[in-house]
Amino acid sequence: MIRHLQEARARAKEQGWGPVLILIRRELRNRITNPWHLMYWTPTTEAKLVPLPANASFMVLTDPARELNPAQFKALIEALGPRSNKQAEARLASGALLHVLFVDEMVAGYFFTVSGAARRFQHMVLTDGDSAGIDGRILPAFRGRGLFPVLLGHGVHALQAYGQDRFYADALETNIGSLRALERIGCRFLTRYRTSWRGYYRYAEPPL
């Protein structure tokens, strides 16, 4: 803190207090606003597959109650939890896909993808060939095994069968594990954004 004050005083002597106050306001705004989200993307044909462990399997679901056996379905409901299960039902009813990784017949992780016929999703406009990944997670009991890149890679690769050409996903700048998983499957950095307290999206650079 003392060092920063000394630097500010030295700069003020050199440039005047006007530029210094602008820098102080900018720094304060950055500290009290929401953190940056880093957005990545990849063509689905270029997604890198991380091999499944011998005791693991992967599925893309549109109707879990019909597509899973009773034990798997029960495990999925328990993994989602009551509130998320209702949200999952609503998402699947609107055409979202649920990507699930099983380890020893237990749900190890999942994420959703939403796609669109030129419709808006949060801060994005998704065209027919676009999918966005949301709410990806590995359950606590299975963390530390390198399973998230496995889940992501197989999930993105599977989107080709649903006519999806591009995959988008984002993670907080502090979520190093998710960012590394995205990079490991070949995703490329696109842009950064953060939300204001009013719910507006602010980009660090113009989105492509």
Disulfide bonds with the S-S distance in Angstrom:
none
